[in-house]
Amino acid sequence: MGKFVITEQSYREILQRLETLEGLLWEKQKNPKEVFFDNQEFISIMNVSKRTAQAWREQKVIAYSQVGNKIYYRLSDILLMLEKYKVPALR
């Protein structure tokens, strides 16, 4: 399985976008971590290409669901992936 590394700044930017979305989702339902994003929303949140998202799926970096040709990612799986590949900052 391939590895990928993101900078601390990119990690923080992605987390900020996810926290903003999570806040909005809390208003809509009880458990926002169980919300699903389609592939287009995922690549927008993560600021990656469709090919990168596909590679992450093929390498089993991120869990996903597929219904027909549509790909979905659970918010809790996105957060889990980010935590798993987090590179701690030097202190």
C-alpha positions as CSV (number, residue, x, y, z in Angstrom):
1,M,0.0,0.0,0.0
2,G,1.4,3.4,-0.9
3,K,1.9,6.2,1.6
4,F,1.1,9.8,1.2
5,V,2.3,12.7,3.3
6,I,0.7,16.1,3.7
7,T,2.2,19.2,5.2
8,E,1.0,20.4,8.6
9,Q,-0.5,23.5,7.0
10,S,-2.5,21.4,4.5
11,Y,-3.6,19.1,7.3
12,R,-4.8,22.1,9.3
13,E,-6.6,23.6,6.3
14,I,-8.4,20.3,5.5
15,L,-9.4,19.9,9.2
16,Q,-10.7,23.5,9.2
17,R,-12.9,22.8,6.2
18,L,-14.1,19.6,7.8
19,E,-14.9,21.3,11.1
20,T,-16.9,24.0,9.2
21,L,-18.8,21.3,7.4
22,E,-19.3,19.3,10.7
23,G,-20.7,22.4,12.4
24,L,-23.2,22.9,9.5
25,L,-24.1,19.3,9.6
26,W,-24.8,19.3,13.4
27,E,-27.6,21.7,12.6
28,K,-29.1,19.2,10.1
29,Q,-28.8,16.0,12.0
30,K,-27.7,14.3,15.2
31,N,-24.5,12.5,14.1
32,P,-22.6,14.3,11.4
33,K,-19.8,11.8,11.3
34,E,-22.3,9.4,9.6
35,V,-22.8,11.8,6.7
36,F,-21.7,10.7,3.3
37,F,-20.0,12.9,0.7
38,D,-19.9,11.9,-3.0
39,N,-16.7,11.8,-4.9
40,Q,-16.9,15.3,-6.2
41,E,-17.5,16.7,-2.6
42,F,-14.6,14.5,-1.3
43,I,-12.1,15.8,-3.9
44,S,-13.2,19.3,-3.2
45,I,-12.8,18.9,0.6
46,M,-9.4,17.2,0.3
47,N,-8.3,19.4,-2.6
48,V,-7.1,16.5,-4.6
49,S,-7.7,15.3,-8.2
50,K,-10.1,12.5,-9.2
51,R,-7.1,10.4,-10.0
52,T,-5.7,10.8,-6.5
53,A,-9.0,9.9,-5.0
54,Q,-9.1,6.8,-7.2
55,A,-5.6,5.8,-6.3
56,W,-6.4,6.2,-2.5
57,R,-9.4,3.9,-3.1
58,E,-7.4,1.3,-5.0
59,Q,-4.6,1.4,-2.4
60,K,-7.3,1.1,0.4
61,V,-6.1,4.4,2.0
62,I,-9.7,5.5,2.4
63,A,-12.9,3.4,3.0
64,Y,-15.7,4.1,0.5
65,S,-19.1,2.9,-0.7
66,Q,-20.1,2.4,-4.3
67,V,-23.6,2.4,-5.6
68,G,-23.6,1.9,-9.3
69,N,-21.1,4.4,-10.6
70,K,-21.4,6.7,-7.7
71,I,-18.7,6.7,-5.0
72,Y,-19.4,7.9,-1.4
73,Y,-17.2,8.6,1.6
74,R,-18.3,8.8,5.2
75,L,-17.1,11.8,7.2
76,S,-15.9,9.5,10.0
77,D,-13.7,7.6,7.4
78,I,-12.2,10.8,6.1
79,L,-11.3,11.9,9.6
80,L,-9.9,8.4,10.4
81,M,-7.7,8.5,7.2
82,L,-6.4,11.9,8.2
83,E,-5.6,10.8,11.7
84,K,-3.9,7.6,10.5
85,Y,-1.6,9.4,8.1
86,K,-0.9,12.4,10.4
87,V,2.7,13.3,10.7
88,P,3.3,14.9,14.1
89,A,5.0,18.2,14.2
90,L,8.4,18.6,15.8
91,R,8.1,20.4,19.1
